[in-house]
Amino acid sequence: MLFHTSEKYFPEILEESKKNPVLVDFYASWCMPCRILEPKLDTFSEIYYQQISAYSVNIDTDAKLAEYYQIKNLPTVILFKNQQPVQRWEKEISIPEIEKFIKFMI
């Protein structure tokens, strides 16, 4: 399941990435490609729920976090491992693209 989160909980999410990869979707409610991507990421996270965690962050309500990670295009998806970004997609990505990289990580 894709969990909506905020800047307040991001330190815990980074801590979680020490155990399992964490996928973070930076989105905006007005972004049509973001709306298309969200159900795909939700399905993906349900399939791989034991191996990866997935979160989404609204850049309109968490602008500081978006600025910190230099989110300039939407959607942007960042994969974290050991509290560090290890992969970044700045487009609507396919599930096979994500799966390919995740299988390499786990």
Sequence and secondary structure as in RCSB ss.txt:
>XXXX:A:sequence
MLFHTSEKYFPEILEESKKNPVLVDFYASWCMPCRILEPKLDTFSEIYYQQISAYSVNIDTDAKLAEYYQIKNLP
TVILFKNQQPVQRWEKEISIPEIEKFIKFMI
>XXXX:A:secstr
 EEEE GGGHHHHHHHTTTS EEEEEE TT HHHHHHHHHHHHHHHHTTTT EEEEEETTT HHHHHHTT  SSS
EEEEEETTEEEEEE S   HHHHHHHHHHH 
